[in-house]
Amino acid sequence: MDRYIVVSALGAPVRIETSALDGDAMTAVSDAWADATVPGDGEGGPTVTANATTSTPEMLSDLSQRVTLAAIDNARARRWMLHAAGLAREDGRVAALIGPSGRGKTTASRTLGRRFGYVSDETVAVDDDGTVHPYRKPLSIIENGVQHPKVQRAPRSLGLGDLPDVPLRLGAIVLLERRPDGPDEPEVEEVDLGDALAELVAQTSFLASLPRPLQTVAGHAAAVGGIRRVTYREAETLDRTIRRILDSAQPAPAPAAVAADLPLPAASADRAPGARYTRTDAVDAVQLDDPDRLIVLHTDEAGQGVVRVLSGLAPAIWRAAADATLEELVCAAVERYGEPEGMDAAAAVSTAVDDLLAEGVLRRADAVRWAVADDVAWVDEPDRAVVLRLSAEAAEPVTLEGSAAVIWDAVVAGGPSGDDVAAITSRTAEAAGMEAPDDIAADVSDFLAHLLDGGLIEARPQP
């Protein structure tokens, strides 16, 4: 007979299979997860099987970690998941207390959890509309001086408060700063979104998987009246401070969204002669005013979110960098900010561009290579090529003849990695028996743009 319990974790049911456990171990699981248990069979959520090959304390510790990971993975791309403690007032407003290990978050949550509704000490999951999903997992407690494995206790057994019988919603975002030399009474300061975002991103699970991740975070911050940092010495002094923050929160306008996804630059006759710059692929971006800044989210090779705050000349350069020359970037920066004092505008912009290139925020647009699109098939015939885009509905074959066929063959010769416009032009001129490739550069570029519009070729970064 199957034995299991179902727990509510970050807005979804997680089924914990306990069939392999003996009676005492199963009771230990039920007791530890008593505050998160919900009726049902867990349909629609992940399943985690309790490990029967270890001691009960080790099994419970391992189970807590695996349920958390399964719940976070299940909620990715659907909810903002802050590694934070959550405390709820009677009306359902939740304060999310954020801080890396060592900042006092765990102690604060357990101290205040006796005076508020205890939401979680692990993760606060927030829907787009501000709804908060509790995760009342067992707390890991050191008992009798034993560091590992820690004992798993249900929140209620430790005196932590029950949740209010109303829907939960995000009411405050608080960065905790515990200092041994901190003030007797907690000090509260408003934190600029640009200054706080790096910390919020570091404490968010799967941020880059969210639709419009930076806009989501900025929207939630605006909805609760911004982000506060609380500096304090002892957690016992935080009660009134957290209540005041929740009571005083007033919605504010959200920062303006910025289009982060630019189309790849189209082929053009004037790309080859000089360097051009464009933005690298960004997941999301938001604009901050006073002073003018842009917050841009990229992903690294491991798929982790990397937040960069662009200031100084960088915002104007980033906005203008769509297959732009250095001269065009200089004009954009001067138009936005005026001539810089004490230095040449071109030199200042050139330095900023170099920095953005080094950071991976910009790339050289003239480094784009053109290759046959992955979904295109073709047949070479004498003096012509017949090309078909396989993924297009009701696609008709395109017949390329004469110089068009020569240019097509020059693109094909570049292979999967492709070639830049200059190389394709040179190859075309050689095939046509011409000694001056520059004479046909404009025609080749125009035809590449035509192929790009038809989806027959695609741009690829320089390897």
C-alpha positions as CSV (number, residue, x, y, z in Angstrom):
1,M,0.0,0.0,0.0
2,D,1.3,3.4,-1.0
3,R,2.0,5.8,1.9
4,Y,2.6,9.4,1.4
5,I,1.9,12.9,2.6
6,V,1.3,16.0,0.5
7,V,2.7,19.4,1.4
8,S,2.1,22.9,0.1
9,A,5.4,24.3,-1.1
10,L,5.7,27.6,-3.0
11,G,2.2,27.4,-4.4
12,A,2.2,23.8,-5.5
13,P,1.6,20.4,-3.9
14,V,4.6,18.2,-3.4
15,R,4.0,14.5,-2.7
16,I,6.4,12.9,-0.2
17,E,6.5,9.2,-0.7
18,T,7.1,7.4,2.6
19,S,6.3,3.8,1.6
20,A,9.8,2.6,2.3
21,L,9.9,4.0,5.8
22,D,9.1,2.2,9.0
23,G,6.3,3.5,11.2
24,D,8.5,5.6,13.5
25,A,10.3,7.3,10.5
26,M,7.0,7.9,8.8
27,T,5.6,9.6,12.0
28,A,8.8,11.7,12.1
29,V,8.1,12.9,8.6
30,S,4.5,13.7,9.3
31,D,5.4,15.6,12.5
32,A,8.2,17.6,10.8
33,W,5.9,18.7,7.9
34,A,2.7,19.1,9.9
35,D,2.4,22.8,9.2
36,A,2.7,22.4,5.5
37,T,0.5,19.3,5.0
38,V,-2.5,19.7,2.7
39,P,-5.2,17.2,1.6
40,G,-5.1,15.5,-1.8
41,D,-2.8,13.2,-3.7
42,G,-0.3,15.8,-5.0
43,E,-1.5,15.6,-8.5
44,G,0.1,18.2,-10.7
45,G,3.2,18.6,-8.5
46,P,6.5,16.9,-8.1
47,T,7.1,13.8,-6.0
48,V,10.0,13.3,-3.6
49,T,10.8,9.9,-2.0
50,A,12.1,9.8,1.5
51,N,15.4,7.9,1.8
52,A,15.0,4.8,4.0
53,T,18.7,3.9,3.9
54,T,19.9,6.5,6.4
55,S,19.1,7.4,10.0
56,T,15.9,9.3,10.7
57,P,17.6,12.6,11.4
58,E,19.7,12.3,8.2
59,M,16.6,11.3,6.2
60,L,14.6,14.3,7.5
61,S,17.5,16.8,6.7
62,D,17.9,15.3,3.2
63,L,14.2,15.3,2.6
64,S,13.8,19.0,3.5
65,Q,16.5,20.0,1.0
66,R,15.1,17.8,-1.8
67,V,11.5,19.0,-1.3
68,T,12.8,22.6,-1.4
69,L,14.7,22.0,-4.6
70,A,11.8,20.3,-6.2
71,A,9.4,23.1,-5.2
72,I,11.7,25.8,-6.6
73,D,12.3,23.9,-9.8
74,N,8.5,23.5,-10.2
75,A,7.9,27.2,-9.7
76,R,10.6,28.4,-12.0
77,A,9.5,30.8,-14.8
78,R,6.2,31.3,-13.0
79,R,7.0,33.0,-9.7
80,W,9.5,35.4,-8.3
81,M,11.3,33.3,-5.7
82,L,13.2,35.2,-3.1
83,H,15.6,33.5,-0.8
84,A,14.1,35.3,2.1
85,A,12.1,35.0,5.3
86,G,8.4,35.9,5.2
87,L,6.3,37.3,8.0
88,A,2.6,38.1,7.7
89,R,0.4,40.5,9.5
90,E,-3.2,39.8,10.4
91,D,-4.5,41.3,7.1
92,G,-2.2,39.1,5.0
93,R,0.5,41.7,4.1
94,V,3.9,39.9,4.0
95,A,7.3,41.4,4.7
96,A,10.1,39.7,2.8
97,L,13.3,39.8,4.9
98,I,16.3,39.4,2.6
99,G,19.9,38.9,3.4
100,P,22.8,36.5,2.6
101,S,24.0,34.0,5.3
102,G,25.3,35.8,8.3
103,R,23.1,38.9,8.1
104,G,20.7,37.7,10.8
105,K,17.8,36.6,8.6
106,T,17.2,33.3,10.2
107,T,17.4,34.6,13.7
108,A,15.1,37.5,12.8
109,S,12.6,35.2,11.2
110,R,12.4,32.9,14.2
111,T,12.3,35.8,16.7
112,L,9.6,37.7,14.8
113,G,7.8,34.6,13.7
114,R,6.3,34.4,17.3
115,R,4.7,37.8,16.8
116,F,3.7,37.5,13.1
117,G,2.2,34.8,10.9
118,Y,5.2,32.6,9.9
119,V,5.4,32.3,6.1
120,S,8.8,30.8,5.6
121,D,12.5,31.0,6.5
122,E,13.6,29.6,3.2
123,T,11.8,31.1,0.2
124,V,9.1,33.7,-0.4
125,A,7.3,32.9,-3.7
126,V,5.4,35.8,-5.3
127,D,3.0,35.8,-8.3
128,D,2.8,38.6,-10.8
129,D,-0.2,40.1,-8.9
130,G,1.7,40.1,-5.6
131,T,0.1,37.0,-4.2
132,V,2.5,35.3,-1.8
133,H,2.7,31.5,-1.4
134,P,3.8,30.2,2.0
135,Y,6.3,27.5,2.5
136,R,6.1,26.3,6.1
137,K,8.8,23.7,5.9
138,P,10.5,22.3,9.0
139,L,13.1,24.5,10.6
140,S,16.6,23.1,11.0
141,I,17.6,23.3,14.7
142,I,20.8,22.5,16.5
143,E,19.9,20.5,19.6
144,N,22.2,19.2,22.3
145,G,25.2,20.8,20.5
146,V,24.9,18.4,17.5
147,Q,25.7,20.4,14.3
148,H,24.9,17.7,11.8
149,P,22.4,16.6,11.0
150,K,20.3,19.3,12.4
151,V,16.9,18.4,13.9
152,Q,13.8,19.2,11.8
153,R,11.0,20.9,13.7
154,A,7.6,22.1,12.5
155,P,7.2,25.9,12.9
156,R,4.2,25.6,15.3
157,S,6.2,23.3,17.6
158,L,8.7,26.1,18.1
159,G,6.0,28.7,18.9
160,L,5.9,30.4,15.5
161,G,2.7,32.0,14.5
162,D,-0.1,30.5,12.3
163,L,-0.9,32.1,9.0
164,P,-3.9,34.6,8.9
165,D,-7.0,33.2,7.4
166,V,-6.8,35.6,4.4
167,P,-4.9,35.6,1.1
168,L,-1.3,36.6,1.5
169,R,0.2,39.4,-0.6
170,L,3.6,41.1,-0.7
171,G,3.7,44.2,1.5
172,A,7.3,45.1,2.0
173,I,10.8,44.2,0.8
174,V,13.4,44.6,3.5
175,L,17.2,44.2,3.3
176,L,18.5,43.1,6.7
177,E,21.8,44.4,7.9
178,R,22.7,43.1,11.3
179,R,25.8,44.6,13.0
180,P,27.3,43.8,16.3
181,D,27.9,47.5,16.7
182,G,24.5,48.4,15.3
183,P,22.1,51.0,16.8
184,D,19.9,50.3,19.8
185,E,16.9,51.1,17.8
186,P,16.7,49.8,14.2
187,E,17.5,52.4,11.5
188,V,15.5,52.3,8.2
189,E,16.7,53.8,4.9
190,E,15.1,53.7,1.5
191,V,17.4,52.0,-1.0
192,D,17.5,53.0,-4.7
193,L,16.5,50.1,-7.0
194,G,19.7,50.4,-8.9
195,D,21.7,49.9,-5.7
196,A,19.5,47.0,-4.4
197,L,19.0,45.0,-7.6
198,A,22.3,43.2,-7.5
199,E,21.5,41.9,-4.0
200,L,17.9,41.0,-5.0
201,V,19.2,39.1,-8.1
202,A,21.8,37.2,-5.9
203,Q,19.0,36.1,-3.6
204,T,16.5,35.1,-6.4
205,S,16.2,31.6,-7.7
206,F,16.0,31.2,-11.5
207,L,15.5,34.9,-12.1
208,A,16.5,34.8,-15.8
209,S,13.7,32.2,-16.4
210,L,11.0,34.7,-15.6
211,P,9.3,36.6,-18.3
212,R,10.6,40.2,-18.1
213,P,12.6,39.4,-14.9
214,L,13.9,42.9,-14.1
215,Q,10.5,44.5,-14.9
216,T,8.9,41.9,-12.6
217,V,11.2,42.7,-9.7
218,A,11.0,46.5,-10.3
219,G,7.2,46.2,-10.5
220,H,7.0,44.4,-7.1
221,A,9.4,46.9,-5.5
222,A,7.2,49.8,-6.8
223,A,4.0,48.1,-5.6
224,V,5.3,48.1,-2.0
225,G,6.7,51.6,-2.1
226,G,10.3,50.7,-2.7
227,I,13.0,48.8,-0.9
228,R,14.1,49.4,2.7
229,R,17.3,48.5,4.4
230,V,17.1,48.0,8.2
231,T,20.3,48.2,10.2
232,Y,20.0,46.7,13.7
233,R,21.8,45.0,16.5
234,E,19.3,42.6,18.1
235,A,16.4,40.9,16.4
236,E,14.1,41.5,19.4
237,T,14.0,45.2,18.5
238,L,12.7,44.7,15.0
239,D,9.0,44.1,15.7
240,R,7.7,47.7,15.6
241,T,10.1,48.6,12.8
242,I,8.7,45.8,10.5
243,R,5.1,46.8,11.4
244,R,5.8,50.5,10.6
245,I,7.3,49.6,7.2
246,L,4.3,47.5,6.3
247,D,1.9,50.2,7.5
248,S,3.7,53.0,5.6
249,A,4.1,51.2,2.3
250,Q,2.5,53.2,-0.6
251,P,2.7,52.1,-4.2
252,A,5.0,54.1,-6.5
253,P,5.3,54.3,-10.3
254,A,7.3,51.4,-11.7
255,P,10.5,52.2,-13.7
256,A,10.1,52.4,-17.4
257,A,10.7,49.2,-19.4
258,V,13.3,49.2,-22.1
259,A,13.3,47.0,-25.2
260,A,16.2,44.6,-24.5
261,D,15.9,42.5,-27.6
262,L,17.2,44.1,-30.8
263,P,17.0,42.4,-34.1
264,L,20.4,41.4,-35.5
265,P,21.7,44.1,-37.8
266,A,20.7,43.7,-41.4
267,A,23.4,43.6,-44.1
268,S,24.3,47.0,-45.5
269,A,26.8,48.4,-47.9
270,D,28.5,50.6,-45.3
271,R,29.2,48.0,-42.7
272,A,32.5,46.7,-44.0
273,P,34.5,50.0,-44.1
274,G,34.3,50.8,-40.4
275,A,33.6,49.4,-36.9
276,R,30.0,49.3,-35.8
277,Y,28.6,48.4,-32.5
278,T,25.4,46.7,-31.3
279,R,24.1,45.4,-28.0
280,T,24.7,41.9,-26.9
281,D,21.6,39.8,-26.2
282,A,20.0,40.9,-23.0
283,V,17.3,39.2,-21.0
284,D,15.7,42.4,-19.8
285,A,16.3,46.0,-19.0
286,V,14.7,48.8,-17.0
287,Q,15.4,52.5,-17.0
288,L,16.0,54.6,-13.9
289,D,15.9,58.4,-13.8
290,D,17.6,61.0,-11.7
291,P,20.3,60.2,-12.5
292,D,19.9,58.5,-15.9
293,R,20.8,54.8,-15.5
294,L,19.9,51.5,-17.2
295,I,19.8,48.2,-15.4
296,V,20.5,45.3,-17.8
297,L,20.2,41.6,-17.2
298,H,22.4,39.2,-19.1
299,T,23.0,35.5,-18.5
300,D,26.4,34.0,-18.1
301,E,27.7,30.7,-19.6
302,A,26.1,28.8,-16.7
303,G,22.7,30.4,-17.4
304,Q,22.9,32.5,-14.2
305,G,21.6,36.1,-14.2
306,V,24.2,38.9,-14.3
307,V,22.9,42.4,-13.5
308,R,24.8,45.4,-14.7
309,V,23.9,49.0,-13.8
310,L,24.9,51.3,-16.7
311,S,25.6,54.9,-15.7
312,G,27.5,57.9,-17.0
313,L,27.6,57.9,-20.8
314,A,26.8,54.2,-21.0
315,P,22.9,54.5,-21.0
316,A,23.0,56.7,-24.1
317,I,25.6,54.5,-25.8
318,W,23.6,51.3,-25.1
319,R,20.3,52.8,-26.4
320,A,22.0,54.0,-29.6
321,A,24.1,50.8,-30.2
322,A,22.1,49.2,-33.0
323,D,24.7,48.7,-35.7
324,A,26.0,52.2,-34.9
325,T,29.4,53.7,-35.7
326,L,31.5,55.3,-33.0
327,E,30.6,58.7,-34.5
328,E,26.9,57.9,-34.1
329,L,27.4,56.8,-30.5
330,V,29.3,60.1,-29.8
331,C,26.4,62.1,-31.3
332,A,23.9,60.2,-29.2
333,A,25.8,60.7,-26.0
334,V,26.3,64.5,-26.7
335,E,22.7,64.9,-27.6
336,R,21.6,63.2,-24.3
337,Y,24.2,64.7,-21.9
338,G,25.9,67.6,-23.7
339,E,29.7,68.0,-24.2
340,P,31.7,66.5,-21.3
341,E,33.7,69.0,-19.3
342,G,37.4,68.9,-19.6
343,M,37.7,66.2,-22.2
344,D,37.0,65.3,-25.8
345,A,33.6,63.8,-26.3
346,A,34.9,61.2,-28.8
347,A,37.6,60.1,-26.4
348,A,35.2,59.8,-23.6
349,V,32.7,57.7,-25.6
350,S,35.5,55.6,-27.0
351,T,36.7,54.7,-23.5
352,A,33.1,53.9,-22.4
353,V,32.6,51.7,-25.5
354,D,35.8,49.8,-24.7
355,D,34.5,49.2,-21.2
356,L,31.1,48.0,-22.5
357,L,32.9,45.7,-24.9
358,A,35.0,44.3,-22.1
359,E,31.9,43.7,-20.0
360,G,30.1,41.9,-22.8
361,V,27.4,44.6,-23.0
362,L,28.3,45.6,-26.5
363,R,29.8,43.7,-29.4
364,R,31.3,44.7,-32.7
365,A,28.4,44.5,-35.2
366,D,30.9,44.2,-38.1
367,A,31.9,40.9,-36.6
368,V,28.6,39.4,-37.6
369,R,28.9,36.5,-40.1
370,W,26.2,35.6,-42.6
371,A,25.3,31.9,-43.1
372,V,22.5,29.9,-44.7
373,A,19.7,29.6,-42.2
374,D,19.4,26.3,-40.4
375,D,15.9,25.6,-41.7
376,V,16.8,26.2,-45.4
377,A,17.5,23.6,-48.0
378,W,18.8,24.2,-51.6
379,V,19.7,22.5,-54.8
380,D,22.5,23.7,-57.0
381,E,21.8,23.6,-60.7
382,P,23.8,24.9,-63.6
383,D,23.8,28.7,-63.4
384,R,21.2,28.8,-60.7
385,A,20.1,27.6,-57.2
386,V,16.7,26.6,-56.0
387,V,16.2,27.5,-52.3
388,L,13.4,26.6,-49.9
389,R,12.7,27.6,-46.3
390,L,11.4,24.4,-44.7
391,S,9.8,25.9,-41.6
392,A,7.7,28.5,-43.4
393,E,4.1,27.5,-44.0
394,A,3.1,27.2,-47.6
395,A,6.7,28.2,-48.6
396,E,7.4,28.5,-52.3
397,P,10.9,27.6,-53.7
398,V,13.0,30.6,-54.6
399,T,15.0,30.4,-57.8
400,L,18.2,32.4,-57.8
401,E,19.9,33.0,-61.2
402,G,22.8,34.9,-62.6
403,S,24.5,37.2,-60.0
404,A,22.0,36.1,-57.3
405,A,23.2,32.5,-57.7
406,V,26.8,33.6,-57.5
407,I,26.2,35.5,-54.3
408,W,24.3,32.6,-52.9
409,D,27.2,30.2,-53.6
410,A,29.5,32.7,-51.9
411,V,27.4,32.5,-48.7
412,V,27.2,28.7,-48.9
413,A,31.0,28.5,-49.2
414,G,31.2,30.1,-45.8
415,G,29.8,26.9,-44.2
416,P,27.8,26.8,-40.9
417,S,29.9,29.5,-39.3
418,G,29.4,31.9,-42.2
419,D,31.5,34.8,-43.4
420,D,31.4,38.6,-43.1
421,V,30.2,40.8,-45.8
422,A,33.7,41.6,-47.0
423,A,34.6,37.9,-47.4
424,I,31.3,37.2,-49.2
425,T,31.9,40.1,-51.5
426,S,35.4,39.1,-52.3
427,R,34.3,35.5,-53.0
428,T,31.6,36.8,-55.3
429,A,34.0,39.1,-57.2
430,E,36.4,36.2,-57.7
431,A,33.7,33.9,-59.0
432,A,32.6,36.6,-61.4
433,G,36.1,37.3,-62.6
434,M,36.2,40.9,-61.2
435,E,39.4,42.5,-59.9
436,A,37.7,45.2,-57.8
437,P,35.3,43.8,-55.1
438,D,34.5,47.3,-53.9
439,D,32.6,47.9,-57.2
440,I,30.0,45.3,-56.2
441,A,30.0,45.7,-52.4
442,A,26.8,47.7,-52.4
443,D,25.0,45.2,-54.6
444,V,26.2,42.3,-52.5
445,S,25.1,43.9,-49.3
446,D,21.7,44.8,-50.7
447,F,21.1,41.2,-51.9
448,L,22.2,39.9,-48.5
449,A,19.6,42.1,-46.9
450,H,17.0,40.7,-49.4
451,L,18.0,37.1,-48.4
452,L,17.8,38.1,-44.7
453,D,14.3,39.5,-45.1
454,G,13.3,36.2,-46.7
455,G,14.6,34.2,-43.8
456,L,17.1,32.4,-46.1
457,I,20.2,33.5,-44.3
458,E,20.9,34.5,-40.7
459,A,23.5,36.5,-38.8
460,R,25.9,34.7,-36.4
461,P,28.4,36.3,-34.1
462,Q,32.1,36.0,-34.8
463,P,33.4,32.7,-33.2
